[in-house]
Amino acid sequence: MDKKANRKNKRRDLKTHIKKHKMTFVVYLVLRLLVIGVAVVSLVTGKYENFFLCLLSLVLFLLPSFVSENFGIRLPETLEIIVLLFIFAAEILGEISGFYLRFSFWDTMLHTINGFLCAAIGFALVDVLNRSARFKFQLSPLFLAVVAFCFSMTVGVIWEFFEFFMDQVFLLDMQKDFVVNSVSSAMFVGADGSVPPAIRDIVDTVIITADGTQYSLADFGIHGYLDVGIIDTMKDLIVNFIGAVVFSVIGFFYVKSRGKGKFARRFIPTLEEPDAAALPPAQEENGDA
């Protein structure tokens, strides 16, 4: 009887949750069906790497509900939907469908969104820690915005470390190459110690391997010099910086206005505690850092 009662309660809770978050459920269901369809096609066609990417995406789709159920953290519906779309855009559209190569703005767009979302998570993290019995501190609106910004940038840097590691060890080219037509390097030092001026108007680069195999970039339709990752890394960090700054500013005014900003509230996770205040810790009286 207890097991039946528990199952009934779970079904009732699930129905209540779906009714309360209809849009999130619809987005989750549609994306999950799309990923399953891609997984089946990948398995049938023997593209096993794509199949495992689909499995990874399905697991990542469960993260929002896992965090909510196990850590007592309520994710706003807007944030949860964006997270689901972000996973789909990065793994299914970006990697499997090749959007990273087909659309030059795709990677830039995702890194900008990542900077924005990570700032929101960093912003909420301070609030969550502030409500913990083990940690108790107060932060001014400015300091809270700085913490959110630093958290977002740290996540961005760690991700670039990961991309660099995968490129160096597995030669995956996660830090996408860029074609440049001018280069200046301290490596180009003549026998007399002179350094030549910047090399401009590069139209072709020839690569010769140890076994004598020769590759001309022009043969691949590439006219210029191949930069191996640094431009992509700096671009990603710059747009991450922009996303982090945008939300940090929004969060700052959200705190200053005592949580009246409806826009910021759509992206800031909160604790599911009946007695917990809905505002960040800086809202309280005498809450300066």
Summary of the structure (lengths in Angstrom):
residues: 289
radius of gyration: 24.4
end to end distance: 53.6
largest distance: 90.9
contacts: 833
relative contact order: 0.13
helix: 63%
strand: 6%
